[in-house]
């Protein structure tokens, strides 16, 4: 099989995963969410939605930039951030398929276009995943120490885990510059922290007695929940895992927020995530002509 046919197959595979991801997302929404109770609370916060969507988009753009830094290092030729955005957004929707790995498979289509072998591209996906895990853990630990009311043994565990991941980061992928590992970690930590901040803002708006410490707790707990959803094998985009983990941890720590607010908040964050992922995916079709001009 010649290279062009292989490229076409990989491109078709990536696009197919994207469409299947869209179908699965809407199917999951119809199965998991009780729309009557959700929409009633949604009307009380509807004016905040544009701000939350902007923060979410900003979060994703920062995460893509971290991925772009990594690709530029391994690529045989330079290419603009727009190309990284195009392939990331085109494939990200596939994470909602059962398996939680299909978005990485879809990105293999970019490899040959920028001079990276399929093997190298697979390695970069593993590196990106590890850096994302590290950045998320560091972000969660940072907000946990800012908050009050989190048990000392949990803070200790998070602190030790953060130190271990930082040490591991030094020795893993030694050919990848440490300065770029650090910059990617910072970008990814900010990217995931913004997801927690969205959750914190939603809780803050609904709670009558809200404190800055409670805000930090929400950000930290949701970031941990995001991480657990990310590393859980077979969890489609962490669907259900992330929400269940957040509810379980807040219940265990006796966070002073009603269960109704907690459940609504995690569902709204998920809905915003899905809508933004779908929106960015659809926007890639507006970039088709530009990508042809770039020959990428």
N, C-alpha and C positions, 0 to 999 in steps of 0.2 A: 504493500500500500504506500503510495507516494505521500509526501509531506502535506501537500495541499488538501488531499482527501482527509488526512488525519486532522488537519486544522478545521475543516468543515464539520467533521463529526464532533469534535470537541466543542465547537461553537454551538452546534445544534443541541448538544447535550446540555450545555450551560443554559441556553434559552429555555429548553424544555423543563429543566429543574425550576427555573424562575416561574414559569406558568403554573407548574404543579404546586409550587410553594404558595402562590396566590390562592389557588383553589382550596388548598388545605387550611390556609389562614381563615378564610371565610367560613369554611365548614366547622373549624374549631370554635369560632365565635358563636355560631348558631347553636352548638352543642353545649358550650360551657357557661354562657352568660345569660342571666335572667334580665331581659331588657326592660321590663316594666319598672322594677325597683331601681335599676341602674339609671334609667332616663330621668326618673323623678329627682334623684340627687344631682344628676348631670346639669339640670337647669339652674341649680343654685350656684354653679361655678363656671357656667358657660363663657362668661366674659374673660376668664383667665386662660381659656384654651389657646388663643393665639400666642400668648407669651410662652406657655408650656410647649407648644409645637416648635417655636423658634429655638428654645433652649435644647429641645431634643435634636433638631436639625444641626445645631451648633455642635452638640455632643458627637454626632455621627461624622461630621466634617473633620473634627479633630482626630477621631479614631482613624479615618481614612488617611489623613496626613501622616500618622504614625506608620501605617502600612506602606505609604508612598516612600517614606524615608528608607525603609527596609528594601523595597524593590529597586530603588535607584542604586543602592549599594551593589546589588547582585546583577543588575541588568548590564548587557553589553552595549547598550546605547541609551542616551538620555531621552526622556519623554516627560511631558507635562503632567501636573497633578490631575488635570482633567481626565486623562486616561485611567489613572488609578481610581478616580471617582466613578467613572463609567463602569469598569469591570467589578468594582466592589459593590456598587448599588445594583447592578444587573444580577448579581449572584446572591446578595445578602438575603433576599426573600426566600431562598431555598433552605435557609436554616430552619424554617418552620415545618419542613418535611420530617417524617419520622426518621430518626437517626442522628440529627444534630451535627452532621458533617458535610452535607451536600453543598453548602455554600463554598466550602473549601475546594471541593472537586470542580465546581463550575469555574473557579478562578484559574484552573490549569489552562484555560483557553488563552489567557494573557501571556503565558510563559514564552511560547515560540515567537510571539510578536516583538518581544523586547530582549530576545537572546538569552533566555533562561531555560535550561533543560527541565523536563517534567520532574526529574528527581530533585533538582534544586528548588523548584517551585513547591514541591511537597515539603521540603525541609524548611522553606521560609514560612509555610503555613504552621508548622510545628513551633518555630521560633516566635512567630506572631502570637500564637496561642499561649505560650509560656510567658511572654512579656505582658500579655493582657491579664493573665492570671496574677502575675506579680504586681502589676499596677493596680489592679482591683483590690488585692489584699492590703497594699500599702495605703490606698485611699480609705478603705474601711477602717483600718487601724488608726489612721490620723483623726478621723471624725469620732471614733470611739473614745479616744483620749480627751477630746474636747468636750465630750458629753459627761453628764453626771448620772449616777445610778446604775452603771454597768459594773457587774461584779469584778473584783480584782483578778480572780482566776481566769476570767474571759479575756481581760485586758492583757494579762501575762501571756496567755496562749496566743493571742493575736500578735503581740510584740515579738515573741519567740519565732512564730511562723514567718513574720516579716523579715526577721534577721536571717533565717534559713534561706528564704527565697532570694534575698539580696546576695548572700554568699554563693548560692547556686548560679546566680546570674553571671557572676565573675568567671566561672569555670565552664559553663555551657556555651557552645558555639564560640570558641576562642577566636575564630577568624573574623567574627563580626566585631567591629570597633566598640569599645566600652562606652565611648562618648555617645555613640548612636543608640546603644542599649539604654543608656540613662535618659536621653531625650525622648525615645519612644515610650519608656516607662512613664515619664512625666505626662506626655500627651495622653496616653491611655488611662492613666490614673484620673486625669481631669475629665476625660470623656465619660468614664463610668460614674465618677462623682456627680456629674451633672444629671445623670439618671436618678440618683438618690436625692438630689436637690429638688428635682421635679416632684418626687413623692413627698418630700418634706413641705414643699409649698402647698400642695393639695391638702395635706393634713392640717397645716397651719391655718388655711383659709376656713376650714370647717370647725376647728376646735375653739371653744370659748376661752379656755385657759391654756394658752400656748406659751411655752418658754423657749429660749434659744437652745437650752440644753436638750429639750425634747426634739427640737429640730435636728440637732446633731445626732441624736439617737436614731431618728428615722432615717437619716442619710446613711449612717453607718450600717444599720440593720439591713436596709434595702440593698446596699452595696454587697454585703455578705450574701444575701439572697440571690442577687444577680450572679455572683461567683458560683454558687452551688448549682444554679440552673445552667450555667455555662459548662461546668465540668461533668454534669450528670449524663452518662451515656444514654443515647436514645431519646433524650428529652428534646422535642422539637422547639428550638429557640428558647429552651427553658420553660416552655408553656406549661403552666400549672405548678411546676417545681418552684419557680421563683416566687409566685404568689403564695403558695402553701408554706414555704419556708419563712417568708416575712410574717405571715399571720402567726405561725407557731412560735417564732422567736419573740415577737411582741407580747404574746400571751405568756410565755415563760418568764419574761422580764417584768411582767405586770406594768407595761407602758400605760400611762394615764390617758389613753385615747379609747373611745368606745369601739367595739368590734365592728359596728356598722360603718364607721368612718374608715377604719383600717381596710376592710374588705373593698369598699368603694374606691379607696385611693389606689390600691394595687391593681384593681381592674381598669381604672382610668389610665394609669401609667401604661399598662399593657396595650390598651386601645390606641393611645397616642403613638406608642412604639410601632404598632402594626400599620397605622395610617401613614406615618412618616416613611416607613420602609417601603410601603406600596407606592407612595407618592414619588420617592426618589427613584424607585425602580421604573415607574412610568416615564419619569423625566429623561431617562437614558435614551428613550426613543427619539427625543428631540435632539439628541447629540449624535445620532447615527451619521449624519452628513459630515459633522465636524471630525468624527473619528476617521472617516475615510480620507479626509483631507490631511490628517496627521499620519495616515498610513499605519495605523495601529489597530 
